[in-house]
Amino acid sequence: MIAQHYETREYIYPVNRNTLYLKLYLNSKDNYEVSIIYWKRFHEYQMNSSLMINRSIDGNSPYFTGIIEATEPIHYIRYYFKLSNLKETLYYTPWGIETDQPQKFFEYMYVNSLDLFTEVKSFQGKIGYHLFLDRFYNGNPLNDPSSIVPWDTIPTRENFFGGDLEGLRQKLPYLLDLKIDVLFLLPIFKSHSNHKYDTVDYFEIDEAYGTIDEFKSLVNEIHSHGMKIVLDGVFNHIGYYSSIFQDVINKGIKSIYYDWFYIRGEFVDTEKVNYECVGDYKWMPKLNYASKSLREYIINVGKYWIEEAHIDGWRLDVADEVDYTFWCEFRRELKPLNENLILVAETWKDGKDLLRGDQMDSVMNYKLRELIINFLTHDALTVKRLNNRIEKLFFEYPMITHNVLYNHVSSHDTERVITALHNNQSLLKLAILMQMTLPGLPVIYYGDEVGIDGENDPLCRKTMNWDLINNDIHLFTKSLIELRKSTLALSIGEYKSVFLDFNIYSFLRIYDNEAYLILINRYEKDAYIVFHPADYFKDCKVSNDKVEINTKVAAFGYKLIKMTYNNSLITTNIL
């Protein structure tokens, strides 16, 4: 048996001054009921018990979550874990697994006002759409760059296509019909490149996209439809041609911006590149957040677009490469401006160090994308392994972030999902199904919903082909969005792993008296599943609790099974 819990923010954290969320890892060949036994220091006569939740329906998961609640602000809480089954009762303490009543205890000292993990509830249950303005739609030819190429040209890292803010405004009806709630834009600030990750001026909209007045008007129109908009904050580095870096090139150590960069020597050598860059790319000098004036400047950028244009959040580029203490400061300064503001970190790795309640609200869930694509294309990632890895992924991230995790299957930095799946549309549907039914904030990378293909950058940045839409994929995506938005079980419900068959990946989303069982068959043979709906509702006592459901899941197919429990009967609907 292996048990793991630490008195750190990864394992215990406050969501309000009276409530703590806890996690426990317990790997054992036997199943145990786990309870948290807790009390206030010196008040041993007032012991409390809270049953932990196992993250799988059958209790076989090694991952448990639980809650400690108090009638007063929590301070000096001691606790241990009680593990029970029909054979034995054990205890887990800082000394490990014990058979006798514990003498050593875990302790949580104090919940302070600024310790709290806060939720961005206004983004829960939403659907996102991430788009590259230059490639979405050209609504105003008058602001086209002089080097514009025809819309159907193969993209390169240098060419421009003319998409702009006006184009997005004209296509809002399309996005509203798709039931999109949140728009994420790739960088829109003044820049010399087509991708605009080499910012020249953070306070100016690139002229190829439009004006600040056009942007503010667009934001107002987006808000009028109940939608939100999130901008891309490229704050790890700046553009080579920005006036800031050019000042350092010209003045060297005498520039007031010299300490904003990592420079070896008193002057910038643009040939030998004696300064640090993102990806060792000379056109993107890395910023040094040891500089107090730089911190103030970037915080002012973050505030400006919230106050001036009323944006709803920032997606923060390569956030895991920036000094984490700056993100703490950035959050403290921006959150008071809009309590519903969302901060999303780009990271390709385990992002839990960014989700400690003091930096980000969400991360780009590249780990989930990798699992989905590998499961659908590699036999080595079996159903059992996938189930374990997804359980672990959600266990690693704080529960209050689960419904806002940025879940995508393509991005501007990866090959398109249809390309990753070898142009197999049946597998594409399974990928979209997983994206839309697993916990999180599903974000469509523009064009995925109409079957756009493409290898990695720059081919994953093709223009939106408005005349050649894959209606099958478009209607499938739209129907799943509508289904997800129609039920709290799929949009914000609890996730439970369910193991039914070695050839079927299955899981449950449950909210109150409604549940959806999702069955996914990525194999070449049909599969037949038997299950009992009563197993999926806690303390279920109904007249049909022995009912058995048999269903076939076709090769490369899926089933969604809706179950409703009304205290006397479970109704089942196979979709």
C-alpha positions in Angstrom: 0.0 0.0 0.0 1.2 3.5 -0.9 -0.4 6.6 0.6 0.5 10.2 -0.1 -0.7 13.5 1.3 1.3 16.6 2.2 0.4 19.7 4.1 1.0 21.8 1.0 -1.2 23.8 -1.4 -1.2 20.9 -3.9 -3.0 18.7 -1.4 -4.9 21.0 0.9 -6.2 24.5 0.1 -9.0 26.9 1.2 -11.9 27.9 -1.1 -13.3 30.2 1.6 -12.2 30.9 5.2 -14.4 28.1 6.5 -13.7 25.4 3.9 -10.7 23.3 3.0 -10.4 21.0 0.0 -8.1 17.9 0.5 -6.6 15.2 -1.8 -5.2 11.8 -0.9 -3.5 9.3 -3.1 -4.0 5.7 -1.9 -2.7 2.9 -4.0 -3.8 -0.4 -2.6 -4.9 -3.8 -3.9 -7.9 -3.6 -1.6 -10.7 -1.0 -1.7 -11.1 1.2 1.4 -13.6 3.7 2.6 -11.6 6.8 3.5 -12.7 9.4 6.1 -11.0 12.6 7.2 -10.9 12.8 11.0 -10.4 16.4 12.1 -10.7 18.7 15.1 -9.4 22.0 16.3 -6.2 21.9 18.3 -6.9 21.4 22.1 -10.5 20.4 21.2 -10.0 16.7 20.9 -13.4 16.1 22.5 -15.0 17.6 19.4 -13.9 15.2 16.7 -15.4 15.5 13.2 -15.5 13.0 10.3 -15.9 13.7 6.6 -16.2 10.9 4.1 -13.8 11.3 1.1 -15.0 10.7 -2.5 -13.3 8.1 -4.6 -12.8 9.3 -8.2 -14.2 6.1 -9.8 -17.6 4.6 -9.5 -16.4 1.2 -8.3 -14.0 2.6 -5.7 -10.9 1.3 -7.4 -9.3 4.6 -8.1 -6.2 5.6 -6.0 -7.5 9.2 -6.0 -9.6 10.6 -3.2 -10.9 14.1 -2.6 -12.6 15.5 0.5 -13.7 18.6 2.4 -13.1 20.0 5.9 -15.7 22.5 7.0 -16.0 24.6 10.1 -18.4 27.1 11.6 -15.7 29.7 12.1 -12.6 30.7 10.1 -10.4 27.7 10.0 -7.3 27.8 12.2 -5.2 25.1 14.0 -7.0 22.2 12.4 -5.5 18.8 13.0 -6.5 15.8 11.0 -5.6 12.2 9.9 -7.2 9.7 7.5 -9.1 6.6 8.5 -9.1 3.8 6.0 -11.7 1.1 6.5 -13.1 -2.0 4.9 -14.6 -5.3 6.1 -11.2 -6.7 7.0 -9.5 -3.9 8.9 -9.2 -0.3 9.9 -6.0 1.6 9.3 -4.8 5.2 9.8 -2.7 7.4 7.6 -0.7 10.1 9.4 2.6 12.0 8.7 4.3 8.9 10.0 2.7 6.7 7.3 0.2 3.8 7.6 -0.6 2.8 11.1 -2.7 0.1 12.8 -3.1 1.8 16.1 -4.9 5.0 17.0 -2.7 7.9 15.7 -0.4 9.9 17.9 0.9 12.1 15.1 -1.3 14.3 13.0 -1.4 16.6 9.9 -2.2 20.2 10.7 -3.5 23.2 8.8 -2.5 26.4 10.6 -4.6 29.3 9.4 -6.8 30.4 6.5 -5.9 34.1 5.7 -8.1 36.3 3.5 -5.7 36.2 0.6 -5.0 32.4 0.8 -8.2 31.5 -1.0 -8.5 29.6 -4.2 -11.2 31.5 -6.2 -13.3 30.2 -9.0 -14.1 32.1 -12.2 -17.7 30.8 -12.3 -18.7 33.0 -15.2 -16.5 30.8 -17.5 -17.8 27.4 -16.2 -19.9 25.5 -18.7 -18.9 27.7 -21.6 -17.6 26.9 -25.1 -14.5 28.7 -26.5 -13.2 29.5 -30.0 -9.6 30.5 -30.6 -8.9 32.3 -33.8 -6.1 33.9 -35.8 -7.6 37.2 -37.1 -5.4 37.3 -40.2 -6.8 33.9 -41.3 -10.4 34.2 -40.3 -12.1 36.7 -42.6 -11.2 39.8 -44.5 -13.9 42.3 -43.7 -12.1 45.5 -44.6 -9.7 45.4 -47.7 -8.8 49.0 -47.0 -6.5 48.0 -44.1 -4.8 45.1 -46.0 -1.0 44.9 -45.8 0.7 45.7 -49.0 2.1 42.2 -49.2 -1.3 40.4 -49.0 -1.7 37.1 -50.8 -4.8 35.4 -52.2 -7.0 33.8 -49.5 -6.4 30.2 -50.7 -2.6 30.5 -50.8 -0.5 28.0 -48.8 0.5 29.8 -45.5 4.1 30.5 -44.8 5.7 32.2 -41.8 5.9 35.5 -43.8 2.7 35.9 -45.8 -0.3 38.0 -44.9 -4.0 37.3 -45.8 -5.9 40.3 -44.7 -8.2 39.0 -42.0 -9.2 41.7 -39.5 -11.5 42.9 -36.7 -14.2 43.9 -39.1 -14.0 40.4 -40.5 -14.6 38.9 -37.1 -17.5 41.3 -36.5 -19.1 40.2 -39.8 -18.8 36.6 -38.8 -20.3 36.9 -35.3 -23.6 35.4 -36.5 -21.7 32.2 -37.6 -20.1 32.0 -34.1 -23.4 32.7 -32.4 -25.1 29.9 -34.4 -22.3 27.6 -33.3 -23.2 28.6 -29.7 -19.7 30.0 -28.9 -19.4 31.8 -25.5 -15.8 32.9 -25.3 -13.5 34.2 -28.1 -9.8 33.8 -27.7 -7.7 35.9 -30.1 -4.1 35.3 -31.1 -2.0 38.5 -30.6 -3.5 41.7 -32.1 -1.0 44.3 -31.0 1.3 46.2 -33.4 3.9 43.9 -34.8 6.1 43.3 -37.9 5.2 39.6 -38.3 2.0 37.9 -39.4 1.7 35.9 -36.1 2.4 39.1 -34.0 4.2 37.3 -31.2 7.0 39.9 -31.6 5.1 42.9 -30.1 6.2 46.4 -31.2 3.7 48.3 -29.1 1.4 46.8 -26.5 -0.9 49.8 -26.4 -1.7 49.8 -30.1 -3.8 47.5 -32.3 -1.9 46.5 -35.4 -3.1 48.6 -38.3 -3.7 45.5 -40.5 -6.4 44.5 -38.0 -8.1 47.8 -37.4 -8.1 50.6 -34.8 -8.6 50.7 -31.1 -12.0 52.3 -31.7 -13.0 49.4 -33.9 -11.8 47.0 -31.2 -13.7 48.6 -28.5 -16.8 48.6 -30.6 -16.3 44.9 -31.4 -15.9 44.1 -27.7 -19.2 46.0 -26.9 -21.0 44.0 -29.7 -19.5 40.7 -28.4 -20.7 41.5 -24.9 -24.2 42.5 -26.2 -24.5 38.9 -27.3 -23.5 37.5 -23.9 -20.1 36.5 -25.2 -16.7 37.1 -23.7 -13.3 38.0 -25.3 -9.8 37.0 -24.1 -6.6 38.5 -25.5 -3.2 37.0 -25.9 -0.6 38.5 -23.6 2.9 38.0 -25.0 4.8 39.2 -21.9 7.7 36.7 -21.8 9.4 38.6 -24.7 9.0 41.6 -26.9 9.7 42.4 -30.5 13.2 43.2 -31.8 11.8 46.3 -33.6 9.9 47.7 -30.5 11.1 51.2 -29.5 12.1 49.7 -26.2 14.6 47.2 -27.5 15.8 49.6 -30.2 16.6 52.1 -27.4 18.8 49.4 -25.8 20.5 48.7 -29.1 21.3 52.4 -29.6 22.3 53.3 -26.0 23.4 50.0 -24.5 23.8 50.1 -20.7 22.8 53.8 -20.6 19.3 52.9 -21.8 16.6 53.1 -19.1 15.4 49.7 -20.5 18.7 47.9 -20.3 17.8 45.9 -17.2 14.6 44.8 -18.9 16.7 42.2 -20.8 19.3 39.6 -20.3 22.4 41.1 -22.0 25.9 39.8 -21.8 28.0 43.0 -22.0 27.3 46.7 -22.0 26.0 46.8 -25.6 23.7 44.6 -27.7 25.5 42.7 -30.4 22.8 41.8 -33.0 25.2 39.7 -35.0 26.5 37.5 -32.2 23.1 37.8 -30.4 24.6 38.4 -26.9 21.1 38.6 -25.4 18.6 35.9 -24.4 15.7 35.2 -26.7 12.6 33.1 -26.6 13.4 29.9 -28.5 16.8 31.3 -29.3 15.1 33.5 -31.9 16.9 36.8 -32.2 13.7 38.7 -33.2 12.1 38.0 -29.8 14.3 39.2 -26.9 13.4 37.7 -23.6 12.2 40.1 -20.8 13.9 40.1 -17.4 11.3 40.4 -14.6 13.9 41.2 -12.0 13.3 44.8 -13.2 10.8 46.6 -11.1 10.0 49.1 -13.9 9.3 46.3 -16.4 6.9 44.7 -13.9 5.1 48.1 -13.6 5.0 48.5 -17.3 3.5 45.1 -18.1 1.0 45.4 -15.3 -0.1 48.7 -16.8 -0.6 46.9 -20.2 -2.8 44.3 -18.5 -4.8 47.0 -16.8 -5.1 49.2 -19.8 -7.1 46.7 -22.0 -9.4 45.8 -19.1 -10.2 49.4 -18.3 -10.1 50.8 -21.8 -11.7 48.0 -23.8 -13.3 45.9 -21.1 -11.7 42.6 -22.1 -12.6 39.5 -20.1 -9.3 37.9 -19.6 -5.7 37.2 -20.7 -4.3 34.1 -22.3 -0.6 34.4 -21.2 1.9 33.1 -23.7 4.6 30.7 -22.5 3.6 31.6 -18.9 5.8 28.9 -17.5 8.9 30.7 -18.7 8.1 33.9 -16.8 9.1 34.6 -13.2 6.3 33.1 -11.2 6.5 36.0 -8.6 5.5 38.4 -11.4 2.3 36.4 -12.1 1.4 36.6 -8.4 1.8 40.4 -8.7 0.0 40.5 -12.0 -3.0 38.7 -10.6 -3.2 40.8 -7.4 -3.2 44.0 -9.5 -5.7 42.9 -12.2 -8.3 40.9 -10.4 -9.8 43.8 -8.4 -10.6 45.5 -11.8 -12.9 42.6 -12.8 -13.8 39.8 -10.4 -14.8 37.6 -13.4 -11.5 38.1 -15.2 -9.8 34.9 -16.3 -6.1 34.3 -16.5 -5.1 31.3 -18.7 -1.5 30.1 -18.9 0.0 28.5 -21.9 2.1 25.5 -20.7 2.8 22.2 -22.4 3.8 20.5 -19.2 2.1 19.7 -15.9 0.7 23.1 -15.0 -0.2 22.6 -11.3 2.6 24.9 -10.1 0.7 27.7 -12.0 -2.6 26.7 -10.3 -1.9 27.3 -6.7 -4.5 30.0 -6.3 -2.1 32.9 -6.5 -1.3 32.9 -10.3 -3.6 31.4 -12.9 -7.2 30.3 -13.1 -6.6 27.8 -15.9 -4.0 26.3 -18.1 -4.0 25.1 -21.7 -4.6 21.4 -21.3 -1.9 20.1 -23.7 -1.6 17.0 -21.6 -5.2 16.1 -22.3 -4.8 16.8 -26.0 -1.8 14.4 -26.1 -3.8 11.7 -24.3 -6.8 12.0 -26.6 -4.7 11.8 -29.8 -2.4 9.1 -28.6 -5.4 7.0 -27.5 -7.0 7.3 -30.9 -3.8 6.5 -32.8 -1.6 4.3 -30.7 -2.6 0.8 -29.5 0.0 1.1 -26.7 -2.2 3.6 -24.9 -4.9 1.1 -23.8 -8.3 1.9 -22.3 -7.0 1.0 -18.9 -3.9 3.2 -19.2 -5.9 6.1 -20.6 -8.3 5.9 -17.8 -5.5 5.9 -15.2 -3.8 8.9 -16.8 -6.9 11.0 -17.1 -7.8 10.2 -13.5 -4.3 11.3 -12.5 -4.5 14.5 -14.7 -7.7 15.7 -12.9 -6.3 14.7 -9.5 -3.2 16.8 -10.0 -5.2 20.0 -10.8 -7.3 21.7 -8.1 -10.9 20.7 -8.3 -12.1 24.2 -8.6 -10.2 24.6 -11.9 -11.6 21.5 -13.6 -14.5 23.2 -15.3 -12.4 26.0 -16.8 -9.4 24.0 -18.0 -8.7 25.1 -21.6 -9.4 21.8 -23.4 -8.3 21.8 -27.0 -7.4 19.3 -29.7 -5.6 21.6 -32.1 -3.7 24.9 -31.7 -1.6 27.4 -33.7 1.5 25.5 -32.4 0.4 21.9 -33.3 -0.7 20.0 -36.3 -4.5 20.1 -36.9 -6.4 17.3 -35.1 -7.7 15.8 -38.4 -4.1 15.6 -39.6 -2.9 14.0 -36.3 -5.6 11.4 -36.8 -4.5 10.6 -40.3 -7.6 12.2 -41.9 -9.9 9.6 -40.3 -13.2 11.4 -39.8 -14.6 8.7 -37.5 -11.6 9.2 -35.1 -12.1 13.0 -35.5 -15.6 12.7 -34.1 -14.3 10.7 -31.2 -11.8 13.4 -30.4 -14.4 16.1 -30.6 -16.7 14.0 -28.4 -14.0 13.6 -25.7 -13.2 17.3 -25.9 -16.9 18.2 -25.4 -17.7 15.7 -22.7 -14.7 15.7 -20.4 -14.5 18.3 -17.7 -13.2 21.7 -18.8 -13.8 24.6 -21.1 -13.7 23.2 -24.6 -12.0 25.5 -27.0 -12.3 25.0 -30.8 -9.3 26.1 -32.8 -10.8 28.0 -35.7 -11.7 25.6 -38.6 -11.5 22.4 -36.7 -15.3 22.4 -36.7 -15.3 22.4 -40.5 -12.5 19.9 -41.0 -9.5 22.1 -41.9 -6.3 20.0 -42.0 -2.7 21.0 -41.8 0.7 20.0 -40.5 2.4 22.0 -37.7 3.2 25.7 -38.1 2.8 27.3 -40.6 0.4 24.8 -42.2 -1.9 24.7 -39.1 -2.6 28.4 -39.7 -4.5 28.1 -43.0 -7.3 30.5 -43.8 -10.9 29.7 -42.9 -12.4 28.3 -46.1 -15.9 29.7 -46.0 -16.8 28.1 -49.3 -15.7 24.5 -48.5 -17.2 23.4 -45.2 -17.3 19.8 -44.1 -21.0 19.8 -43.1 -20.8 16.4 -41.5 -18.1 17.6 -39.0 -19.7 21.0 -38.6 -23.2 19.6 -37.7 -21.6 16.9 -35.4 -19.7 19.6 -33.5 -22.7 21.9 -33.3 -24.9 19.1 -32.0 -22.5 18.2 -29.3 -22.2 21.8 -28.2 -25.9 22.1 -28.0 -26.2 18.8 -26.0 -23.4 19.9 -23.6 -25.0 23.3 -23.0 -28.5 21.7 -22.4 -27.4 19.8 -19.3 -25.5 20.7 -16.2 -24.2 17.1 -16.0 -22.1 17.5 -19.1 -21.2 21.2 -18.7 -20.2 21.3 -15.0 -21.0 17.9 -13.6 -18.7 15.7 -11.5 -16.4 13.4 -13.4 -16.2 9.7 -12.4 -14.2 7.1 -14.2 -16.1 3.9 -15.1 -14.4 0.7 -16.3 -16.7 -1.5 -18.2 -14.6 -3.2 -20.9 -11.0 -3.4 -22.1 -12.1 -2.1 -25.5 -14.3 0.8 -24.4 -13.2 4.0 -22.7 -16.1 5.0 -20.5 -16.7 7.7 -17.9 -19.6 9.4 -16.1 -20.6 13.0 -15.8 -23.1 13.5 -13.0 -24.9 16.4 -11.5 -27.6 16.1 -8.9 -30.1 13.5 -10.3 -28.9 13.4 -13.8 -25.9 11.5 -15.3 -24.4 10.8 -18.7 -22.4 7.7 -19.4 -20.0 8.2 -22.3 -18.8 5.1 -24.2 -16.1 5.4 -26.8 -14.9 2.5 -29.0 -11.6 3.4 -30.9 -11.2 -0.2 -32.1 -12.1 -1.9 -35.4 -14.6 -4.3 -33.8 -18.0 -3.7 -32.4 -18.2 -4.0 -28.6 -21.2 -5.0 -26.4 -21.6 -3.4 -23.0 -23.7 -4.4 -20.0 -24.3 -2.1 -17.1 -26.7 -1.3 -14.2 -27.9 2.3 -14.1 -28.6 2.1 -10.3 -24.8 1.7 -9.7 -24.3 5.3 -10.8 -26.4 7.1 -8.3 -25.4 7.4 -4.6 -27.7 5.6 -2.2 -30.0 4.6 -5.0 -33.1 2.8 -3.8 -35.5 2.5 -6.7 -38.0 0.0 -8.1 -35.8 -0.8 -11.1 -32.5 -0.9 -9.3 -31.8 -4.4 -10.8 -32.4 -3.2 -14.4 -29.6 -4.2 -16.7 -28.9 -2.3 -19.9 -27.3 -4.0 -22.9 -26.0 -1.9 -25.7 -23.7 -2.2 -28.7 -20.9 0.4 -29.4 -20.0 0.2 -33.1 -16.4 0.0 -34.3 -14.9 3.6 -34.2 -18.2 4.6 -32.6 -19.7 5.9 -29.4 -22.8 6.0 -27.3 -24.1 8.7 -24.9 -26.5 7.3 -22.3 -28.6 9.7 -20.3 -29.9 8.5 -17.0 -32.3 10.4 -14.7 -33.0 9.4 -11.1 -36.3 10.7 -9.5 -36.3 8.8 -6.2 -38.5 6.0 -7.4 -37.3 5.2 -10.9 -34.3 5.6 -13.2 -35.1 6.5 -16.8 -32.5 5.7 -19.4 -32.1 7.3 -22.9 -29.5 6.1 -25.3 -28.4 8.9 -27.7 
